[in-house]
Amino acid sequence: MIGGSLARRYARALRDIGQEDRQVRQVLSEVEEFAALLDRSPGLREVLEAGHINRRDKQSALDQVLSKAGFLPSTKSFLSLLVDKGRMNVLLPILGELRRMVEELEGVERVEVSVPMPMPPPQKEMLKAMLERRTGKKVVLEETVDPAVLGGLVVRVGSTVYDGSVRTQIRQIRENLQKG
């Protein structure tokens, strides 16, 4: 996927610049803040991503926004580069890659958990503590409520899936009965 590798390259470059300046978390926060601003301002997004608007006008619009933001020079330069290269439409994938890279640097693991109904806080904390012991990293749980799970839970840590759902157990029983 061309967009994915492009996003990874931009994110890696931005991460490296942030590391050199010892401000990688700050850079990530500023890019997140800018992405949120674009979400709230569809007109600005349209101007920065439009092919029919010249670079000078796009840079002018960006400069007006950034002058009020107080971002680091490296973040401003990065966003300006995206506008100059016509890559503002790749900002969200870049942000996703950058977030993943920064969390990797900080020893954070995002874990997806699918459950049939919201987990109570004590259960969440128990699962989080168990996963932190198992992975050796700080775990951030991303809970998704999926009634199709029926009961139990499905946990995805990186590319590994732990499926303890009732749905899967029923499927396995059915397969075993069919085999004889």
Order of alpha helices (4+ residues) and beta strands (2+ residues): alpha-alpha-alpha-alpha-alpha-alpha-beta-alpha-beta-beta-beta-alpha
